[in-house]
Amino acid sequence: MTSEQRTQISRSFSSVNVQPLTNVEFSVSVGSTVPTSVTTLYDCPETVRSILTGLPECKYIVVRDQVVILEPRTRRIVTVIERRG
């Protein structure tokens, strides 16, 4: 993913109003799996899905100040973006 794409994705999430998770007991890094104890996964904005063309479905959670994008069937983290705004 290019830095421009990361910026576009970050902008896409700047206006979402999602309660961030603050007490997580899993690694927030690409390739890690979000445990099933995290029950609410949010649909990615359309602009994000258009940038992440290799991902058929896109869900996300917010952990502290990071947007964590994951593949919902496997719950595997595909990218982590710093949240701005």
N, C-alpha and C positions, 0 to 999 in steps of 0.2 A: 504494500500500500504506500502510495506516495505521500509526501508531507502535505501536498495540496488536498488530497483526498481526506487525510486525517483532519485538516482544518475544516473542510466542508462537513464532515461527520460531526465534529465538535460543535459547529454552528447549528446543525440540525437538532442537537440535543439541548441547546442553550435555553429553549423555551418550554421544555417539558417539565411538568410539575409532578415529580415522583419522589416519594419518601425514600431517602437513601438508607441503605443498611449500614449500620455502624459497628455491629459486633459480629464479625464473620469469623468462622473457624475453618476457612479453606483458603488456598493460595489463589490470589487474584493475579493470575498470569496466563499468558497464551498457552493453550494446551491442557490447562487444568480443567477439572470438571466441577461444575456447580452442584452441590449435593441436593437431594430431593427435599431436604428440610427447608430449602428456599422455595416457597410454593408459588409466589407470584412472579411471573415473567411477563414483560411488557412487549407489545409489538413494536418493531422498529419503525420510525417514520419512513414514508415512501422515498424520500431523498436518499436515505441511508441504504435502503434495499437496492436503489438504482446504482449506487457506487459499489456495493458489495455484490457484484454480479455472479460470483461463483458460489454464493450461498443461497440456496433455494428458499429457505425460511430464515427469518432473522428475529431474534428476541433479545431483550436486554434487561439488565438490572443496574441500579446505581449503588455503588459501594463507596461510602464517604464522598470523595470528590472525583470519582472515576465512573465513567460509563463502561460497563462490561457487556460486550456483545457476544452472544453465544448461539450455537446451533442447537435448536430446541430438542431434537430427537436424542442427541447424545449428551446434551447439556455441556458440551465442551466449549471453552472460551476461545473465540477466534481473534478477538482484538480487545485491547483496553485503551480507552481514550480519556485524557484529562478533561474534566468538565469545566467549562467557562461560562460566566454569565449568570 
